[in-house]
Amino acid sequence: MVPAHYAPHPPGQGAPEPETDERVVDFNLITEVTSPMVGVFYAAPSPDAEPYVRVGDRVKKGDVLCIIEAMKVMNEIVSETDGEVVDICVQNGQVVEYSQVLFKIF
């Protein structure tokens, strides 16, 4: 006797189609936004304000993504490309290093 999960498909029917995600991501098209300096990452302009961007937000080239504080100077980090924010790689208030990935934009 063959277990049910090994049984062949009924005659006239092919194998069931595998479930696929409708949105296929080509990881070669993801742009990584990196920190141009060492400093503290801030996702919003002030502690009580909404963050500049969230995962899923659409951004345009030149949109502000975050602030990095270095030596008491607030430096705005802007998007280098149009796209959708697919990952925020750091947390608010985290110290970031030079060239550390901050965002991934598709």
Secondary structure, 3 states (H helix, E strand, C coil): CCCHHHCCCCCCCCCCCCCCCCCCCCHHHCEEEECCCCEEEECCCCCCCCCCCCCCCEECCCCEEEEEEECCEEEEEECCCCEEEEEECCCCCCEECCCCEEEEEC
